[in-house]
Amino acid sequence: MGGERVAELEGRRALIYVGGSIAAVKAGEVITLLRRRGAETRVAMTASATRFITPLSLQSLSGHPVVSDLFHEAGGRRPGGRGATSAEGGEAAHGMEHLTLSAWAELQLAVAASANLIARLALGLADDAVTATALACRAPLVIAAAMETAMWEHPATQGHVETLRGRGVTFVGPVAGRLASGQEGIGRMAEPAEIVEVVAGLLQAAAEPPPAIADLPSGLLGYSDAGGA
């Protein structure tokens, strides 16, 4: 009893985006830490992220189907007959998962965010499950970036970071350390525990969690005023 941790995030809703950096392998730890604190988590992945960790793995950890494909038919089949890359089940069957997720989220967290994902978020692109969901979502956004130093320090990336910060986006890291290339430098993703502390602080600082819009009458689906991204 004395060793039990209070679930201080009970009932809070964190939507996790997983980007295509090798740090995607740490996404499961982020999800696990959030759930230990009582938060409910849902996950959307980029296609590149699925090369580092499978949607099924994150479905098992989050307890919900993972969305990694913007285009598939009900029942999890693509028009050409190939299986969808989204994990099947429940609300993932109607093909509008990005709207359902964006309406559900109380906070968005992008982990293993590559230079490419940061650029697409800054430009407002909506060409995959992650960027389409983010563009439709009005919940606060936290980004945990991960990339090589030269990519992080490039003026283009820094310009996109400033654009996102100007919209109220919170960045956690990157930090100095050993990178995927074997080099030392800025670009390593912050540790999962540090990321979760930032997320927990933002959720606890907010008012009581608003109702998930997906739980309201269907005519309101896709609209949320939970906060500015």
C-alpha positions in Angstrom: 0.0 0.0 0.0 2.8 2.4 1.0 4.6 1.7 -2.3 1.5 2.4 -4.5 1.6 5.5 -6.6 -1.5 7.7 -6.8 -3.0 7.7 -10.3 -2.9 11.4 -10.5 -3.8 11.4 -14.2 -6.9 9.2 -13.8 -9.4 10.1 -16.5 -7.0 12.3 -18.5 -6.6 11.6 -22.2 -3.2 11.7 -24.0 -3.0 11.1 -27.8 0.4 9.8 -28.7 1.9 10.4 -32.2 5.0 8.2 -33.0 7.4 9.6 -35.6 9.9 8.0 -37.8 13.0 8.3 -35.7 14.8 5.3 -34.2 13.7 6.7 -30.9 10.3 5.4 -31.8 11.4 2.2 -29.9 10.9 4.2 -26.7 7.3 5.0 -27.4 6.1 2.0 -25.5 7.9 3.2 -22.4 6.2 6.6 -22.7 2.8 4.9 -23.0 3.5 2.6 -20.1 4.5 5.5 -17.8 1.5 7.5 -18.7 -0.9 4.6 -18.0 0.8 3.8 -14.7 -0.3 7.3 -13.7 -3.8 6.6 -14.7 -3.9 8.4 -18.1 -5.8 6.9 -21.0 -3.7 6.7 -24.2 -4.4 6.3 -27.9 -1.8 6.1 -30.6 -1.3 7.2 -34.2 1.9 6.4 -36.1 3.6 7.5 -39.3 4.5 4.9 -41.9 8.2 5.3 -41.0 7.5 4.7 -37.3 6.1 1.2 -38.1 9.5 0.2 -39.4 10.9 0.6 -35.9 8.1 -0.7 -33.8 4.9 -2.5 -34.8 1.4 -1.1 -34.3 0.4 -4.3 -32.6 3.0 -3.7 -29.9 1.7 -0.3 -29.2 -1.9 -1.5 -29.3 -1.0 -4.0 -26.6 0.6 -1.3 -24.4 -2.1 1.4 -25.0 -5.1 -0.9 -24.8 -6.6 0.5 -28.0 -6.3 0.0 -31.8 -3.4 2.0 -33.3 -4.0 4.1 -36.4 -1.1 4.0 -38.9 -3.0 4.2 -42.2 -5.3 7.1 -43.2 -6.9 5.1 -46.0 -8.6 1.8 -45.4 -12.0 0.4 -45.6 -14.3 -0.8 -42.8 -13.1 -4.2 -41.7 -9.5 -3.3 -42.1 -9.1 -3.9 -45.8 -7.7 -1.5 -48.3 -9.5 -1.0 -51.7 -6.9 -3.2 -53.4 -7.5 -6.1 -51.0 -4.3 -5.7 -49.0 -4.7 -5.6 -45.2 -4.6 -2.2 -43.6 -1.6 -1.3 -41.5 -4.0 0.1 -38.8 -4.5 -2.3 -35.9 -8.1 -3.5 -36.3 -11.0 -3.4 -33.9 -13.7 -1.2 -32.4 -13.7 2.4 -33.4 -10.9 1.7 -35.9 -13.4 0.2 -38.4 -15.2 3.2 -39.9 -12.3 5.0 -41.7 -12.5 8.3 -39.9 -10.2 7.6 -37.1 -8.3 10.9 -37.4 -11.5 12.8 -36.6 -12.4 10.5 -33.8 -8.9 10.8 -32.3 -8.6 14.5 -32.7 -12.0 15.0 -30.9 -11.1 12.6 -28.1 -7.7 14.1 -27.2 -7.1 16.3 -24.2 -3.4 16.6 -25.0 -1.3 15.6 -28.0 2.2 14.2 -27.6 4.5 13.6 -30.6 7.4 11.3 -29.6 10.4 10.4 -31.8 9.5 13.5 -33.9 11.8 13.6 -36.9 12.8 16.7 -38.8 10.3 15.6 -41.5 7.4 15.3 -39.1 8.2 18.7 -37.5 8.2 20.3 -40.9 4.9 18.7 -41.9 3.3 19.8 -38.6 4.6 23.4 -39.1 3.3 23.5 -42.7 -0.1 22.2 -41.8 0.1 19.2 -44.1 -2.4 16.4 -43.6 -1.2 13.5 -45.7 -1.0 10.7 -43.2 -2.7 9.5 -40.0 -0.5 11.6 -37.7 -0.6 14.9 -39.6 -4.3 14.7 -40.5 -5.2 14.0 -36.8 -2.9 16.9 -35.6 -4.4 19.4 -38.1 -7.9 18.5 -36.9 -7.1 18.6 -33.2 -7.3 21.6 -31.0 -5.7 20.1 -27.9 -2.3 21.4 -26.7 0.7 19.7 -28.5 4.0 18.6 -26.9 6.8 17.5 -29.2 9.8 15.3 -28.2 12.1 15.7 -31.1 14.8 13.1 -32.1 17.3 13.5 -35.0 20.9 14.1 -35.9 22.5 17.3 -34.7 23.0 18.7 -38.2 19.3 18.2 -39.0 18.2 19.8 -35.7 20.4 22.8 -36.1 19.6 23.4 -39.8 17.9 26.8 -40.3 14.9 25.1 -41.9 14.2 22.9 -38.9 14.8 25.8 -36.5 12.3 27.9 -38.5 9.7 25.2 -38.2 10.4 24.9 -34.5 9.9 28.6 -34.0 6.7 28.5 -36.1 5.3 25.7 -33.8 6.4 27.5 -30.6 4.6 30.6 -31.9 1.4 28.5 -32.0 1.9 27.4 -28.4 3.6 24.1 -29.0 5.8 22.8 -26.1 9.1 21.2 -27.0 10.8 18.6 -24.7 14.4 18.3 -25.8 16.2 17.2 -27.8 19.1 16.7 -25.5 22.9 16.1 -25.9 24.0 12.5 -26.1 25.0 9.6 -28.3 23.0 9.6 -31.5 22.0 6.8 -33.9 25.0 7.7 -36.1 27.3 7.0 -33.2 28.2 10.7 -32.9 27.7 12.8 -29.8 25.6 15.9 -30.0 22.3 17.6 -29.6 19.4 15.6 -31.1 18.8 12.7 -28.7 15.2 12.4 -27.6 14.6 13.3 -23.9 14.2 10.3 -21.6 10.6 8.9 -21.4 10.3 9.8 -17.7 11.2 13.5 -18.5 8.7 13.6 -21.3 5.9 12.1 -19.1 6.7 14.7 -16.3 6.1 17.5 -18.8 2.9 15.9 -20.0 1.7 15.3 -16.5 2.4 18.9 -15.5 0.4 20.3 -18.4 -2.5 18.0 -17.7 -2.6 18.7 -14.0 -2.3 22.4 -14.6 -5.4 22.4 -16.9 -8.9 22.4 -15.6 -10.9 19.2 -15.2 -10.8 17.2 -18.4 -13.4 18.3 -20.9 -15.8 15.6 -22.3 -14.4 13.8 -25.3 -16.2 15.3 -28.3 -16.6 11.7 -29.7 -19.0 11.1 -26.7 -21.2 14.0 -27.7 -24.0 13.9 -30.4 -22.6 12.8 -33.7 -23.3 16.1 -35.3 -20.5 17.6 -33.2 -17.9 15.0 -34.1 -14.7 16.6 -35.4 -15.2 19.9 -33.5 -13.3 20.5 -30.2 -12.5 23.7 -28.2 -10.4 21.9 -25.6 -7.5 24.2 -26.2 -5.1 25.7 -28.8 -2.4 23.7 -30.4 
